Amino acid sequence: MRAGEPGYASRTLAEHLVRGAVGFVALVGAFALLPFAGPVALLLLPVGLLAFRGCPTCWVIGLMETVSRGRLQRECADGRCGLRKAGGT
């Protein structure tokens, strides 16, 4: 997570999708190449986890944050929190 950036969101949707592609290819490749490259193939696991910023679920949460950035805003009042459209009521 970068300074000043909320949650797991990326700066752009394209950046986030590229990170996801790298993560999925690395994780699938680690296990698909296991019979051919042996335990060395498992070195792709940290690459995948780094691309996902921890786990595939973290990547999906970041995808939702990236898509909704600028459209939704968190608001807390009177001890209750919720989401509202940014710039609207």
DSSP file with accessible surface (Angstrom, degrees, kcal/mol):
  #  RESIDUE AA STRUCTURE BP1 BP2  ACC     N-H-->O    O-->H-N    N-H-->O    O-->H-N    TCO  KAPPA ALPHA  PHI   PSI    X-CA   Y-CA   Z-CA
    1    1 A M              0   0  142      0, 0.0     2,-0.2     0, 0.0     7,-0.1   0.000 360.0 360.0 360.0 132.3    0.0    0.0    0.0
    2    2 A R    >   -     0   0   94      1,-0.1     3,-1.9     4,-0.1     2,-0.1  -0.536 360.0 -88.5 -86.5 155.1    1.4    3.4   -1.0
    3    3 A A  T 3  S+     0   0  108      1,-0.3    -1,-0.1    -2,-0.2     0, 0.0  -0.356 114.5  15.2 -61.3 134.3    1.3    6.4    1.4
    4    4 A G  T 3  S+     0   0   90      1,-0.2    -1,-0.3    -3,-0.1    -2,-0.0   0.512  99.9 114.7  80.4   4.1   -1.9    8.4    1.0
    5    5 A E    <   -     0   0   25     -3,-1.9    -1,-0.2     2,-0.1     2,-0.1  -0.924  64.8-128.3-110.5 124.3   -3.6    5.5   -0.8
    6    6 A P    >   -     0   0   82      0, 0.0     3,-1.4     0, 0.0    -4,-0.1  -0.452  58.7 -38.4 -75.2 141.3   -6.6    3.9    0.9
    7    7 A G  T 3  S-     0   0   26      1,-0.2    -2,-0.1    -2,-0.1    55,-0.1  -0.110 110.7 -33.9  55.3-133.8   -6.7    0.1    1.4
    8    8 A Y  T 3  S+     0   0   85     50,-0.1    -1,-0.2    -7,-0.1    54,-0.1   0.186  92.9 133.8-109.3  12.3   -5.5   -2.0   -1.5
    9    9 A A    <   -     0   0    0     -3,-1.4     2,-0.2    56,-0.1    54,-0.1  -0.273  45.2-140.0 -66.4 151.6   -6.6    0.2   -4.4
   10   10 A S        -     0   0    0     52,-0.4    -1,-0.1     1,-0.1     3,-0.1  -0.617  24.4-109.7-102.6 169.1   -4.2    0.9   -7.3
   11   11 A R  S    S+     0   0  156     -2,-0.2     2,-0.3     1,-0.1    -1,-0.1   0.888 100.1  16.2 -67.0 -39.0   -3.8    4.2   -9.0
   12   12 A T  S  > S-     0   0   74      1,-0.1     4,-1.8    -3,-0.0     5,-0.1  -0.935  71.9-122.7-133.5 159.0   -5.4    2.9  -12.2
   13   13 A L  H  > S+     0   0   80     -2,-0.3     4,-2.6     1,-0.2     5,-0.2   0.896 113.4  55.5 -65.5 -39.0   -7.6    0.0  -13.2
   14   14 A A  H  > S+     0   0   66      1,-0.2     4,-2.4     2,-0.2    -1,-0.2   0.920 106.7  50.1 -60.4 -44.4   -5.1   -1.1  -15.8
   15   15 A E  H  > S+     0   0   41      1,-0.2     4,-2.3     2,-0.2    -1,-0.2   0.920 111.5  48.9 -60.0 -42.9   -2.3   -1.2  -13.2
   16   16 A H  H  X S+     0   0    0     -4,-1.8     4,-2.1     1,-0.2    -2,-0.2   0.912 110.8  49.2 -65.6 -41.8   -4.6   -3.3  -10.9
   17   17 A L  H  X S+     0   0   86     -4,-2.6     4,-2.4     2,-0.2    -1,-0.2   0.881 110.1  51.5 -66.8 -36.1   -5.5   -5.7  -13.7
   18   18 A V  H  X S+     0   0   92     -4,-2.4     4,-2.7     2,-0.2     5,-0.2   0.932 108.9  51.0 -64.9 -43.6   -1.8   -6.2  -14.7
   19   19 A R  H  X S+     0   0   34     -4,-2.3     4,-2.5     1,-0.2    -2,-0.2   0.906 110.9  49.6 -59.6 -40.2   -1.0   -7.0  -11.1
   20   20 A G  H  X S+     0   0    2     -4,-2.1     4,-2.9     2,-0.2     5,-0.2   0.920 110.0  49.6 -65.1 -42.8   -3.8   -9.5  -11.0
   21   21 A A  H  X S+     0   0   56     -4,-2.4     4,-2.6     2,-0.2     5,-0.2   0.931 112.4  47.5 -62.2 -44.9   -2.6  -11.2  -14.2
   22   22 A V  H  X S+     0   0   70     -4,-2.7     4,-2.5     1,-0.2    -2,-0.2   0.926 113.4  49.5 -61.3 -43.7    1.0  -11.4  -12.9
   23   23 A G  H  X S+     0   0    0     -4,-2.5     4,-2.5    -5,-0.2     5,-0.2   0.939 113.3  44.0 -62.8 -47.7   -0.3  -12.8   -9.6
   24   24 A F  H  X S+     0   0   95     -4,-2.9     4,-2.7     2,-0.2     5,-0.3   0.920 114.4  49.4 -66.2 -41.9   -2.5  -15.5  -11.2
   25   25 A V  H  X S+     0   0  107     -4,-2.6     4,-2.8    -5,-0.2    -1,-0.2   0.921 112.8  48.3 -62.7 -41.8    0.1  -16.5  -13.8
   26   26 A A  H  X S+     0   0    7     -4,-2.5     4,-2.1    -5,-0.2    -2,-0.2   0.928 114.2  44.8 -65.8 -44.6    2.8  -16.8  -11.0
   27   27 A L  H  X S+     0   0   33     -4,-2.5     4,-1.2     2,-0.2    -2,-0.2   0.938 118.0  42.7 -67.6 -44.8    0.6  -18.9   -8.7
   28   28 A V  H  X S+     0   0   96     -4,-2.7     4,-2.9    -5,-0.2     3,-0.3   0.928 114.4  52.4 -66.2 -41.8   -0.7  -21.2  -11.4
   29   29 A G  H  X S+     0   0   15     -4,-2.8     4,-2.5    -5,-0.3    -1,-0.2   0.863 101.3  60.9 -62.2 -36.0    2.8  -21.4  -12.9
   30   30 A A  H  < S+     0   0    0     -4,-2.1    -1,-0.2     1,-0.2     4,-0.2   0.908 115.8  32.1 -59.2 -40.8    4.3  -22.4   -9.5
   31   31 A F  H  < S+     0   0  126     -4,-1.2     3,-0.5    -3,-0.3    -2,-0.2   0.837 117.7  53.6 -87.7 -33.1    2.2  -25.5   -9.4
   32   32 A A  H  < S+     0   0   56     -4,-2.9     4,-0.2     1,-0.2    -2,-0.2   0.856 112.4  45.1 -68.9 -33.8    2.0  -26.3  -13.1
   33   33 A L  S >X>S+     0   0   82     -4,-2.5     4,-3.4    -5,-0.2     3,-0.7   0.524  86.5  95.9 -87.0  -5.0    5.8  -26.2  -13.5
   34   34 A L  H 3>5S+     0   0   63     -3,-0.5     4,-1.7     1,-0.2    -1,-0.2   0.897  82.9  49.1 -55.0 -44.4    6.3  -28.3  -10.3
   35   35 A P  H 345S+     0   0  105      0, 0.0    -1,-0.2     0, 0.0    -2,-0.1   0.811 121.6  35.9 -66.8 -25.3    6.6  -31.6  -12.2
   36   36 A F  H <45S+     0   0  172     -3,-0.7    -2,-0.2    -4,-0.2    -3,-0.1   0.847 130.9  25.4 -95.5 -39.3    9.1  -30.1  -14.7
   37   37 A A  H ><5S-     0   0   51     -4,-3.4     3,-1.0     1,-0.3    -3,-0.2   0.477  93.2-149.9-106.4  -6.1   11.2  -27.7  -12.6
   38   38 A G  G ><< -     0   0   22     -4,-1.7     3,-1.9    -5,-0.5     4,-0.4  -0.257  63.9 -17.7  69.4-155.7   10.8  -29.3   -9.2
   39   39 A P  G >  S+     0   0  106      0, 0.0     3,-1.2     0, 0.0     4,-0.2   0.710 125.6  75.7 -60.4 -18.4   10.8  -27.3   -6.0
   40   40 A V  G X  S+     0   0  100     -3,-1.0     3,-1.9     1,-0.3    -2,-0.2   0.853  85.5  64.6 -61.6 -31.4   12.5  -24.4   -7.9
   41   41 A A  G X  S+     0   0    5     -3,-1.9     3,-2.0     1,-0.3    -1,-0.3   0.808  86.7  70.8 -62.7 -26.3    9.1  -23.7   -9.4
   42   42 A L  G X  S+     0   0   66     -3,-1.2     3,-1.5    -4,-0.4    -1,-0.3   0.640  76.0  81.6 -68.6  -9.7    7.8  -22.8   -6.0
   43   43 A L  G <> S+     0   0  124     -3,-1.9     4,-0.6     1,-0.3    -1,-0.3   0.675  80.7  67.3 -67.5 -13.9    9.9  -19.7   -6.1
   44   44 A L  H <> S+     0   0   59     -3,-2.0     4,-2.2     1,-0.2    -1,-0.3   0.706  81.9  77.4 -75.9 -19.3    7.0  -18.2   -8.1
   45   45 A L  H <> S+     0   0   48     -3,-1.5     4,-2.5     1,-0.2     5,-0.2   0.937  92.9  47.2 -58.8 -49.2    4.8  -18.3   -5.1
   46   46 A P  H  > S+     0   0   80      0, 0.0     4,-2.4     0, 0.0    -1,-0.2   0.877 109.9  55.3 -62.2 -32.1    6.3  -15.2   -3.4
   47   47 A V  H  X S+     0   0   71     -4,-0.6     4,-2.3     2,-0.2    -2,-0.2   0.938 110.0  45.8 -63.3 -45.2    6.0  -13.3   -6.7
   48   48 A G  H  X S+     0   0    0     -4,-2.2     4,-2.0     1,-0.2    -1,-0.2   0.921 113.3  48.4 -63.5 -44.3    2.3  -14.1   -6.9
   49   49 A L  H  <>S+     0   0   77     -4,-2.5     5,-2.8     1,-0.2     4,-0.4   0.875 111.0  51.1 -66.8 -35.1    1.7  -13.1   -3.3
   50   50 A L  H ><5S+     0   0  140     -4,-2.4     3,-1.0    -5,-0.2    -1,-0.2   0.923 109.6  49.9 -66.6 -41.3    3.6   -9.9   -3.8
   51   51 A A  H 3<5S+     0   0   14     -4,-2.3    -2,-0.2     1,-0.3    -1,-0.2   0.873 113.6  46.2 -64.8 -34.8    1.5   -9.0   -6.9
   52   52 A F  T ><5S-     0   0    0     -4,-2.0     3,-0.9    -5,-0.2    -1,-0.3   0.488 110.1-124.2 -83.2  -5.0   -1.7   -9.7   -4.9
   53   53 A R  T < 5S-     0   0   48     -3,-1.0    -3,-0.2    -4,-0.4    -2,-0.1   0.889  84.3 -27.1  58.6  40.1   -0.4   -7.7   -2.0
   54   54 A G  T 3 <S-     0   0   44     -5,-2.8    -1,-0.2    -6,-0.1    -4,-0.1  -0.327 128.3  -1.7 126.0 -52.1   -0.9  -10.7    0.3
   55   55 A C  S <> S-     0   0   41     -3,-0.9     4,-1.7    -6,-0.1     3,-0.2  -0.985  70.7 -99.5-163.5 161.9   -3.7  -12.9   -1.1
   56   56 A P  H  > S+     0   0   53      0, 0.0     4,-2.2     0, 0.0     5,-0.2   0.863 121.7  56.9 -59.2 -33.5   -6.1  -13.2   -4.0
   57   57 A T  H  > S+     0   0   96      1,-0.2     4,-2.5     2,-0.2     5,-0.2   0.914 103.8  52.7 -64.7 -39.9   -8.9  -11.9   -1.8
   58   58 A C  H  > S+     0   0   20     -3,-0.2     4,-2.3     1,-0.2    -1,-0.2   0.890 108.2  51.9 -61.3 -37.1   -6.8   -8.8   -1.0
   59   59 A W  H  X S+     0   0   26     -4,-1.7     4,-2.3     2,-0.2    -2,-0.2   0.919 108.8  49.4 -66.4 -41.9   -6.5   -8.3   -4.8
   60   60 A V  H  X S+     0   0   64     -4,-2.2     4,-2.4     2,-0.2    -2,-0.2   0.924 110.8  49.9 -64.9 -41.9  -10.3   -8.6   -5.3
   61   61 A I  H  X S+     0   0   65     -4,-2.5     4,-2.4     1,-0.2    -1,-0.2   0.932 111.1  50.0 -61.1 -43.2  -10.9   -6.0   -2.5
   62   62 A G  H  X S+     0   0    0     -4,-2.3     4,-2.7     2,-0.2   -52,-0.4   0.871 107.0  55.0 -62.7 -36.0   -8.4   -3.7   -4.1
   63   63 A L  H  X S+     0   0   44     -4,-2.3     4,-2.6     2,-0.2     5,-0.2   0.941 109.1  47.0 -62.6 -45.1  -10.2   -4.2   -7.4
   64   64 A M  H  X S+     0   0  114     -4,-2.4     4,-2.2     1,-0.2    -2,-0.2   0.908 113.5  48.6 -63.2 -40.4  -13.5   -3.1   -5.9
   65   65 A E  H  X S+     0   0   54     -4,-2.4     4,-1.0     2,-0.2    -2,-0.2   0.898 111.8  49.5 -65.8 -39.9  -11.7   -0.1   -4.2
   66   66 A T  H  < S+     0   0   16     -4,-2.7     3,-0.4     2,-0.2    -2,-0.2   0.924 113.2  45.8 -66.0 -43.7  -10.1    0.9   -7.5
   67   67 A V  H  < S+     0   0   65     -4,-2.6    -2,-0.2     1,-0.2    -1,-0.2   0.903 117.3  43.5 -66.8 -39.1  -13.3    0.7   -9.5
   68   68 A S  H >X S+     0   0   38     -4,-2.2     3,-2.6    -5,-0.2     4,-1.7   0.578  82.4 125.2 -86.5  -6.3  -15.3    2.6   -6.8
   69   69 A R  T 3< S+     0   0   96     -4,-1.0     4,-0.1    -3,-0.4    -3,-0.0  -0.254  83.6   9.8 -57.0 129.5  -12.6    5.3   -6.2
   70   70 A G  T 34 S+     0   0   62      2,-0.5    -1,-0.3     1,-0.1     3,-0.1   0.312 121.2  72.3  84.6 -11.0  -14.1    8.7   -6.7
   71   71 A R  T <4 S+     0   0  166     -3,-2.6    15,-1.7     1,-0.2     2,-0.3   0.729  98.1  38.2-103.6 -32.2  -17.6    7.3   -6.9
   72   72 A L  E  <  -A   85   0A  80     -4,-1.7    -2,-0.5    13,-0.3     2,-0.4  -0.924  62.5-167.0-121.7 150.2  -18.2    6.4   -3.3
   73   73 A Q  E     -A   84   0A  88     11,-2.8    11,-2.1    -2,-0.3     2,-0.3  -1.000  21.6-126.2-137.9 135.2  -17.3    8.1   -0.1
   74   74 A R  E     -A   83   0A 188     -2,-0.4     2,-0.4     9,-0.2     9,-0.2  -0.621  30.7-174.9 -79.7 136.7  -17.3    6.7    3.4
   75   75 A E  E     -A   82   0A  98      7,-3.0     7,-2.3    -2,-0.3     2,-0.4  -0.996  10.8-168.7-137.7 131.6  -19.3    8.9    5.8
   76   76 A a  E     +A   81   0A  80     -2,-0.4     2,-0.3     5,-0.2     5,-0.2  -0.981  17.8 155.3-122.2 129.3  -19.7    8.5    9.6
   77   77 A A  E >   +A   80   0A  57      3,-2.7     3,-1.8    -2,-0.4    -2,-0.0  -0.979  64.5   4.1-151.3 140.6  -22.2   10.6   11.6
   78   78 A D  T 3  S-     0   0  167     -2,-0.3     3,-0.1     1,-0.3    -1,-0.1   0.859 129.8 -56.1  54.6  37.8  -24.0   10.0   14.9
   79   79 A G  T 3  S+     0   0   85      1,-0.2     2,-0.4    -3,-0.0    -1,-0.3   0.573 117.5 106.7  75.4   9.5  -22.0    6.8   15.5
   80   80 A R  E <   -A   77   0A 202     -3,-1.8    -3,-2.7     2,-0.0     2,-0.3  -0.968  50.5-161.9-122.9 137.5  -23.2    5.2   12.2
   81   81 A a  E     +A   76   0A  90     -2,-0.4     2,-0.3    -5,-0.2    -5,-0.2  -0.873  21.1 143.4-117.4 150.8  -21.0    4.7    9.1
   82   82 A G  E     -A   75   0A  39     -7,-2.3    -7,-3.0    -2,-0.3     2,-0.4  -0.956  43.2 -91.1-166.0-179.1  -22.0    4.1    5.6
   83   83 A L  E     +A   74   0A 116     -2,-0.3     2,-0.3    -9,-0.2    -9,-0.2  -0.844  35.7 174.4-108.1 145.0  -21.3    4.8    1.9
   84   84 A R  E     -A   73   0A  58    -11,-2.1   -11,-2.8    -2,-0.4     2,-0.2  -0.958  42.0 -85.7-141.8 160.8  -22.7    7.6   -0.2
   85   85 A K  E >   -A   72   0A 154      4,-0.5     3,-1.5    -2,-0.3   -13,-0.3  -0.479  51.9-109.5 -66.6 134.4  -22.1    8.9   -3.7
   86   86 A A  T 3  S+     0   0   41    -15,-1.7     3,-0.1     1,-0.3    -1,-0.1  -0.450 100.5   9.3 -66.8 134.8  -19.2   11.3   -3.8
   87   87 A G  T 3  S+     0   0   85      1,-0.3    -1,-0.3    -2,-0.2     2,-0.2   0.451 119.5  83.6  77.7  -0.6  -20.2   14.9   -4.4
   88   88 A G    <         0   0   35     -3,-1.5    -1,-0.3     1,-0.1    -4,-0.0  -0.477 360.0 360.0-119.2-168.4  -23.9   13.9   -4.0
   89   89 A T              0   0  172     -2,-0.2    -4,-0.5    -3,-0.1    -1,-0.1  -0.601 360.0 360.0-100.4 360.0  -26.3   13.5   -1.1
